[in-house]
Amino acid sequence: MQESHDPPRPLHRESLLTPPVWWFLIFSLVANSSLSLLFAVLPLFAEETTGLALAAGLVTGTMMLATVIVELGTPRLMSALGYRRVMEIGVALMGLPALLLIAFPNLATILAVAAARGAGLAITVVAGTALAPQLFPAHRRAEGLGIYGVAASIPAIALLPLGLWLAERYGFDLVFTGAAGLTVAGLA
């Protein structure tokens, strides 16, 4: 009989779900929940509030422009403030400004909220993408990044259509309050 020279497999693998990973996954879930809940709702709100079909495109364009611009400065922000603080700022920017839309439902406020959300998206994407690989041991990094991918994807699958349904059925204010509430829960 021939002996195997493979190293013995450990009986117990270390858990990937350490406290820092849990924090990161919850933050990713909250950030993407707030993003997804409002992603299709905000352009619809802009169009219905202003009566301009162009308003929906302005909202999307403003958000994407802010995202690209803020992505450029996010690494410096991470160096100055650290990952956790930067991600907290990003999450706050994606959800809390939605409350302004309840009090000030006009195009200027809508575009300002879209820009803030774009900045928050940029921050969470850049910081999250930089932080994720560092949280997992090299030999299990692919597995860890898969878990991160699931946490980041679930909100888009569930909350994009839910946001529209809630807005059409119960009104925009409920969706704006829900996005802010998710943000507060994630920051608590």
N, C-alpha and C positions, 0 to 999 in steps of 0.2 A: 504494500500500500504506500502511495506517495503522500508525503506530508505537504501541507499548504504553508506557504511562508507569508500569507496575507496577515496583516495585523489583526488582532482580535477586535471584534466589534464591541463597543461599549454596551452594557446592558441598559443603561439609561442615558438618553441624550439630554443635554441641557435644554431648557425651555427657551424658545426665542422670545416669549412674551414676558420680558423683564419689565419692571416699572417704567423705565424710560420709553420702551417700545409701546406699552399701553398708552402712556401719555401721548405719544406721537400718533398712534392709530386713532385715538379719540379726537385729537385735534384735527386730523385729516378728515375724519368722518364729519365733524362739525363744520369745518371750512367748506367741504364739498356739499354738505346739506344746505347751507345757506346759499351757496352759489347756485345749486341746482334748483332750489325752490323758487328763486327769483329770475332765473336765466331767461325763460320765455315769458314770464309775467311782466317784467319791467317794460319791454318793447310794446306789449299789448296795452299796458296802462298808459304809456306815452301816447299811443295812437288814439285811444279812447278819450284821454284827458284833453288833448289838444285838437282832436279832429283832423289831424294831419297824418296821412299815410307815411310821409317822410320821417315822422318822429320815431317810428320803430327803428329805422335804419340809423338815425342819429344816435340813438341809445346804444345800439350794438357797436357802431363805429367808435363812439366815445369810450366805451368800456375797453375795446380792443386796443385803441391808441394809448390809453392810460396804462394798460397792461404792458405793452411793448416798452414804453418810456421808463416805467418804474422797474422793469426787469433789469435794465442797465445799471441802476444804482443799488439794487438789492444786495449784491455781494459786499459792498462797502458798509451798508447798513448792518449786515450780519457781523462783520468784523467789529463794528463799534458797539453793538448792543447784544450780540449773541443770538443763537438760534431761537431759543425759547421766547425771548422778548419780541423778536422780529415776527415770529409766527403768531404771537398774541395780537400784535398790531395788525397783521394781515387778516386774521379772522375777524377782528373787530371792524375793520373797514368793509368787509364783505357783508356783514349783517346789520350792524347798528344804524348806519345811515338810512336804512329803509324806513325807519320811524319818521324821518323828516317828510316823507311823501304823504303821510297822513295829515300833517299840519299845513304843508305847502305843496299842493298838487298842481305844479306848473312845470313847464318845459325846462326852465333854468334849474330848478331843484332836481328834476328827474335826471338831467345830464350831469349834475354835480354828484348825485348818488351813483350814477353809472361810472363816472370817473373814479370815485372812491372804491367802488367794487372792483374795477379793473386794477387799481393799485393793490388792493388786498389779494386779488388773484395772483398778480405777479409775485408778490412777496411770498405767499404760501407755496406757490409752485417752485420758485427758485430755492427757497429755504428747505422745503420738503425734499426736493430732488437731491440737494446737497447733503442733507442730514440722513436720509434713509439708509444709504449704504454703510454709513458709519455705525449704525445701531446693531448690525448683525455681524457675527463672526464670518470670516472670509469663506470658510467651508460650507456655510449655510446661507450665504448672502442671497442666492437666487430664491430660495424658499422664503426668506424674510421679505424680499421685494415683491414676491407673489402675494403675500399677506397684505402688504401695503397697497398693492394694486387693487385687491378686493375691497379694502376699506375705502379707497378713493373712488371706486366705481359704483358701489351700491347706491349712494345718494343720487347719482345721475339717472340710474335705471328707475328708481322709485319716485324721486321727488320732482323731476322735470314734468311728468304728466300730472302728478298730484298738485303741484303749484297752480297749473292752469285750471284744473278741475275745481280746486278750492276758490280761486278767484272768480270763476264763472258762477259757482253755486252760492258762495257766501260773501264775495266781495274782496276787493284788493287789500283793504285794511287788515283783514285776518291774515293774509299771506305776509304782509309786511311785518306785522306783529310776530308771526310765527318765525320768520327769519331772524328777527332781532332776539326772540326768546331762545332759539337754538344757539345763537352766538353767546348770549349771557350764560346759558348752561355750560357751554364749552369753556368759557373763561373762568367759571367758578371753581 
